[in-house]
């Protein structure tokens, strides 16, 4: 069948809106009619070859929609099911068995190869030209796409706003899960969150859900600092106003129990590290500008104070259980992620990228 897709053809280049052919789902796959798909920094860095990715490609990895067709051997899913699309995992390695699929042994090839691993085939064509598919197992910058069945999380809440649920599959579950699962912040604890974009503000909401006593957001954009306070932050810091470590310690002289970096900027990470209390833990989710960037850590200091630094992928989430948990929290008014979302037509993806980069909006969701 034919569908409309936003195709990445060159690094740093605009996406082109094209009519492409999409295959029927094969064994273990479903076809999903996309209701909305989040725009994530990860889509852009793969377009720009932060890591090699075969172009042309249909990217997009925060999709939600309705199942339109089911491939052979797929169980538990049916045409008409409302679904959120998560990342790919194998389902049978040690980490998957521990309900930590974001650390699946085969995570890189399943999510980053741009093709079916079984035979190298791709789900999209434009004439005789094959276009990379299966980005994060879904490639949802399209009106219709082919998704691995294991990516799919059914939405049983009929009142959930399907068109904006997609970011729960990556950005929002990364921020909330990083605080609620990876760091496992406890009630009464303190946390400093660096960066007030979609992931950072989801982390603020996650910290509020965990009943943290002190929630500090470090963010240069005043509107995002104001929004953070409405979402549960107890303090906000403008990094342009002075030394960030000093500013955090002015609030908490003994340091923070937890810190969470969404910026990927080494100076910002070092500032958060400098604000940790003894036995404090720093979680890293922000992707650096370059793949070879590194953090310098004083080993003696880390040993003396028992501090910990951990990398976090997808908030340590098991999407099958955590996404429904976030939907339920949203329904209860405790995870109002809709306040972060601005929708754009998929055809305006390039304008949406520019708007998000300017800070005009927090989280773009593209509607085919």
N, C-alpha and C positions, 0 to 999 in steps of 0.2 A: 504494500500500500504506500501511498505518498503521504508525507507529512512535512511540516515546516520546522526548521531547525536553525539555531544560531551556530555557525561553523567558524572555528578558529583555523586560519590558514597560514598565519605567520606570526613569529614572536613580536610582541608589542603592537601588533596590528589590530585594527577593528575586527569585530566579529561580523560575518556576512550572513544575512537572512536568506536562506535557500530552501527550495523545495527539493526534498530528497526522498529516495525510496527507503523504506524500513522493512526488514524481513519479518515474517511471522515468527513467533517464539519457537525455539527449538526445545528439546528435552531439558527440563530443569529451569526453564525460563518462563516469564510472563510478559505480555504486552501491557503497558500502562499508559493511559491517556492522562497527560500531566495537567493538573489544575493550577499548580504554581511551583516554582523552583527558586530556592534562595541563590543569591549571588554571593560567592565566598572568595576571599583572598586566594585560597588554594586553587580555584579555577584559573585565576589570572597568572599565578606563578608557574603553573604547568603549561599554560599557553606560551609563557615567556621562557620556557626551558630551564627553570630552576633545577629540574631534573629532566633528562631527555624524555620527550613524549612525542609519539608519531603524529605529525600534522599532515593533512587537515584532520580535524577532530571535532566531534560534538562532545563538549565537556558538560559540566553541571552534575552536582552530586548531593543536592538537597531538595529532591523532588517529592511531591505528593500528588496523588491522583486516584484514578479508578481503574481497576483491572478490566482490560478489553478482550483479552484472549489468554488462554492458559496452555502451556506446552505439555508434551508427554511426560508423565511421571510426576507431575507436580501435585502434591497433596495439601489439603487444608486451605487452599485458595481457590476462589471462583470468580467468574465474570461478574462485575458489579461491585466487588469488594472495594471499600475505601481504604487506601493504604498510604503509609509514609515509607520512603525509601532510605535505607541506611547504607552502610559500607559492606563490602564483600569480605567473607571469611570462609575457611574451608569446612568448619563444623566438626572436625574430628581430630585435630592436633591437641597437644597438652593444654595450651592456653584456651582454646575454644572449649575444652572439657571443663575448664575452671570458670566458665562464663566470663572470660576476658577476650572476646573475639577480636578486639582492636589490636591485640598482640599476636594474632594468628601467625603461624610459621610462614604461611604463603601470602601474607597481607600485601607486600609490594607487587608481586606479579598479578594477583587477583584484582587489584585496584588501579594499577598504573601501567599495565601492558597495552591497553587500548584495543584489545581484541579478545576473542575467545581463546583460552589457553589450549583447548583440546585440539584445534586445527588451525589456529591463526586467522580465522575468518572474522569479518566485521559486519555489524548489523545494518549499517547505513551505506547507501550508494548514491552518487550523483552521476547519472549516465554510466560510463564505464569506470568511474573513479571510486575506489573504496574509501570510506571515511571512518576514522577510528571511532570505536564505540566502547561500551562497557567501562567507561571511566567511573571508578568506584563501584563498578558493577551495574551502572545505571545510565550514564550519559543523558541527563534529563533536561538539557537546554533544547528541548524539542517538544512539539505538541503530542507526539507519541514516541515511545521508546521501548527497548527490549531490556529487561531487567532479570538478573539471576533471582530465582525464587527465594533464596536464603536472605537476600537483601530486604525483603518485604515485611513490613510490620502492619498488621491489620488494625484499623481504627474502628473500635466498637462503639465509641461515643458518637451518635448520629448528629449531635449538635456541635461537635468540634469543627472549627473553621478550616475545612480541608485545604483551601487555596493557600493558606499561610502556614501550614504545619510542616512543610518541607525542611526548614532550618532546624527542626528538632532532630533531624537525621544526622546533623554534623555540628554546626556552630553552637547552637543552643545546648545540645547535650554535652558538648566539649566543655563549655563554661560551667554549666550547672554540675555536670558529672565530675569535673575536676575538683570542685569544692566538696561535693556531697559524697563522692565515691573515692577518688584518688587520694585527696588529702583527708577525707572523712572528718572534716571540722566538727567539733563537738559544741554543744550548747554552752554559751558563756565564753567561748574562745574569741581570739582576735585574728583578723586577716587584713592584709594589704593587697589590693588588686591593682595591677599596673595595666592601664589601657581600658578605655570606656567604649570600645566598639561592641559589636554583637556578642562576642565571647566574654568580654569583661563584664558587660551588663548582665548577661546570663549568670555569670559567677556571683555578681552582687545579689541577684535574686536567689541563687542557690544558697548563699551564705545566710540570707534572711530566713530561708526555709529551715536551715540547720540551727537557727536561733543563735548565731554568733552575736556576742555582745558589742564588739567593735568591728565595723566594716569600713575600711578606708579605701577610697578609689583615687588613683593617681591618673589624671587625664587632662590634656591641654585645652580641650574644647569646652567652653563654659556651659553650653546647652546640655552637653552630655553629663557634666558634673551635676547640673540641676536635676536632670532626669534620674541620675543615680540616687540622689537623696530621696526622691519620690519612691524609688524602688526598694529602698532599705539601707542605703549607705548612711552611716552615722557621721562620717567625716569625708571631705573631698580635698584634694591637693592639686594645685596647678603646678606642674613641674617647671614651668617658666619662672615661677616666683622665687626659686632658690633651691638649695640642696634638698633633695627628696628624702634622703636618709635622716637628715636633721629634722625635717618636717614630720616624718612618721614618729620619730622618737620624742618630738615635742608633745605628741598625743599619747604615746605609750613609751615612757622612758625606759622600761625594761625590754622593749622590743615586742614584735608581733609573734604570736604562736605560729601563724601561717602567712605565706606570701604566694602570690599567683601571678605569673607574668604572661600577658597576652601580646606583648609588643614585639618580641623577638629582638629587641635592641640591647646590645651588651651593656652600655652604661646604665640603662634602666634596670636590667637584671642585677647588676652589681649594687645598685642603690637599694633594691629590695633585699638582697642578701645581707647588706650591711645593717638592715633594720630588724633582722631576725633575733628573737629571744633565744636563750639556751634551749636546746632540743627543738628549735624551730624547724619548720619544713618549708622549702620553696618548691613550687610546682611550675614547670615550664611547658607552655603550649604554643607560644608565639613562634612562628617560623621566621628565622633570620633572613636578612636581605640576601646573603650569600650562603651557600651550603657549607662552606669551610669555616664559617665564623665559630669562635670558641670562647669559652668562659674561663677566666683565670681564678682559681680558688686557692686560698691560703690553707694548706693542708693542716698545719698545726692548729690554726684557729678552729677549723671544722672539727678536729678531734677534741680540742679542749671544751668546746661548747656543745658537742654532740649534734651539730646541725646537719640537716639532710637536704639534698637537692635531687628531685626526681623529674624525669621526662614523662609526659602524659600524652597519650594518643586517644582521641575521641572520648575523653573523660572517663576512661576505664569502663565504658558503658557496655552493657548487653542490651542492644536496642529493643529486643523483644520484650523486655521487662521495664527498661528505664523510660522509653518513649511513652508508653501508656501511663507511667507514673507522672511524667511531666504534663501530659494532657489532663490527667485528673487534677493536678495542682492548679493548672490554668482554669479549669472549670470551677474550682473552689476559690478563685480569685487570688491565689497565692503565688502564681508564676505568670504574671501578665505580659508574656512575650509579645503579644500583639501590639503593645505600645512602642516596640522597637521597629516595627515593620512599615515600610512604604512600598506599595506595589507599582510596577511599571509593566506595560506590554512587553512581551518578549522581543518584539520588533524594535523596541527602543533600548536594547541592551547596552549599546555604546553610550548613550546619554545617561543611563542608569549607573554605569561604571564611573562616569565623570562626576555625577552627583554624589555618589558614595565617597569617592576620593576627596571631594571638597568638604565633606562633613555635612552636606545638606540633609542627609538622612543616615540612620544608623544601620538598618538592614534592608536591603533591596530584595523583594520577591518579584520574580518575573512571571507574568501570566500569559500563556500562549493564546 
